[in-house]
């Protein structure tokens, strides 16, 4: 599933680190938040698997933009641009 620029997305509100050791590249403060895909950066081995020497399937990595007001009370100013792997993205609610 390749996401086109301009696609609205939501970062999964998932906490796998609560179940044991995990290497998560998705910032806590973005989980459950809505953003917009800006661009596809390419496909890369999943770092969450590499950290534990497991086979690492290729995952698509995106630049996703977030409005500060969506993240923090009183947040204003420019957008926040974050690199997020596709398996962390879903349709917004």
Secondary structure, DSSP 8 states (H G I E B T S, - for coil): ----TT-EEEE----GGGGS-----S-GGGTT-EEEEEEEEEEEE-HHHHTTT----EEEEEEEEEEHHHHSTT--SSEEEEEEEGGGEE---
